[in-house]
Amino acid sequence: DLRKDALTGAARIVLDIEVQAGAQATSRLVATVGKLSVLPNAANAVPEQVLFTVDIRSNSAAELTEFVAWLRQRVAHVAAERGLTEDIRSLGRSEPVEMA
């Protein structure tokens, strides 16, 4: 009960992102977690902090907005469930464009 492993929480969110983005079968929404940083990053220490980026793309502004809202809610839920804290920051936003 005392173990607050930030990496297992992050892993859950990463898998949820994959599932949720894949569930958007009728759209061209894609989401990628391409960077993770684990602290203290030691073999014998419970991870205290995980920083990760999520790149979300779509040809629909509405789908982007909906996915970001879902992601914020999901992160808050997983953090609360595991006794973790979360800090979500937007690093940028571009208007949707058609993708190949």
Legacy VTK file of the C-alpha trace (Angstrom):
# vtk DataFile Version 3.0
C-alpha trace
ASCII
DATASET POLYDATA
POINTS 100 float
0.000 0.000 0.000
2.933 2.357 0.581
4.537 1.767 -2.816
3.796 4.650 -5.196
5.456 3.533 -8.414
5.198 6.319 -10.983
6.438 4.042 -13.766
3.617 1.523 -13.403
1.134 4.418 -13.489
2.774 5.832 -16.610
2.848 2.391 -18.224
-0.891 2.066 -17.666
-1.507 5.433 -19.297
0.753 4.625 -22.265
-1.178 1.409 -22.912
-4.500 3.238 -22.507
-3.375 5.815 -25.084
-2.644 3.045 -27.571
-6.042 1.437 -27.005
-8.012 4.701 -27.107
-6.283 5.970 -30.243
-6.824 2.585 -31.909
-10.509 2.688 -31.003
-10.898 5.743 -33.234
-11.475 3.422 -36.204
-13.391 5.925 -38.315
-10.869 8.706 -37.933
-7.258 9.366 -38.711
-6.324 10.124 -35.127
-2.939 8.825 -34.019
-1.208 9.197 -30.655
2.395 8.361 -29.874
4.324 8.295 -26.622
7.830 8.717 -27.957
9.831 9.887 -24.970
9.953 8.723 -21.351
12.201 9.896 -18.543
12.195 7.896 -15.301
13.585 9.306 -12.065
15.640 8.264 -10.183
16.302 5.719 -12.971
18.031 3.190 -10.729
17.645 -0.589 -10.739
16.924 -0.765 -7.005
14.680 2.296 -6.508
10.941 2.746 -6.927
10.441 5.337 -9.677
9.316 8.594 -8.090
8.702 10.567 -11.266
8.035 9.832 -14.909
7.978 12.482 -17.581
6.606 11.547 -20.983
5.421 13.230 -24.138
2.337 12.403 -26.147
2.107 13.460 -29.777
-1.533 13.478 -30.931
-2.465 14.109 -34.539
-5.714 14.125 -36.449
-7.346 15.741 -39.435
-10.213 16.799 -37.132
-9.960 19.582 -34.551
-12.953 18.140 -32.701
-11.291 14.735 -32.393
-8.082 16.322 -31.123
-9.990 18.259 -28.486
-11.967 15.182 -27.458
-8.854 13.011 -27.193
-6.977 15.593 -25.119
-9.963 15.855 -22.759
-10.085 12.058 -22.461
-6.315 11.934 -21.815
-6.474 14.565 -19.066
-9.309 12.679 -17.389
-7.539 9.335 -17.724
-4.274 10.651 -16.275
-6.136 12.171 -13.317
-7.986 8.893 -12.722
-4.857 6.707 -12.839
-2.953 9.131 -10.609
-5.746 9.215 -8.023
-6.161 5.441 -8.122
-2.434 4.891 -7.476
-1.829 7.746 -5.023
0.271 9.713 -7.517
0.210 13.349 -8.563
0.039 14.596 -12.125
1.106 17.710 -13.976
-0.009 17.999 -17.591
1.403 20.684 -19.834
0.735 21.451 -23.465
3.963 21.955 -25.389
2.231 23.200 -28.524
-0.709 22.870 -30.838
-1.068 23.045 -34.597
-4.173 23.133 -36.711
-5.205 19.734 -38.108
-4.139 18.851 -41.647
-4.875 15.984 -44.011
-2.476 13.054 -43.575
-1.425 10.261 -45.879
LINES 1 101
100 0 1 2 3 4 5 6 7 8 9 10 11 12 13 14 15 16 17 18 19 20 21 22 23 24 25 26 27 28 29 30 31 32 33 34 35 36 37 38 39 40 41 42 43 44 45 46 47 48 49 50 51 52 53 54 55 56 57 58 59 60 61 62 63 64 65 66 67 68 69 70 71 72 73 74 75 76 77 78 79 80 81 82 83 84 85 86 87 88 89 90 91 92 93 94 95 96 97 98 99
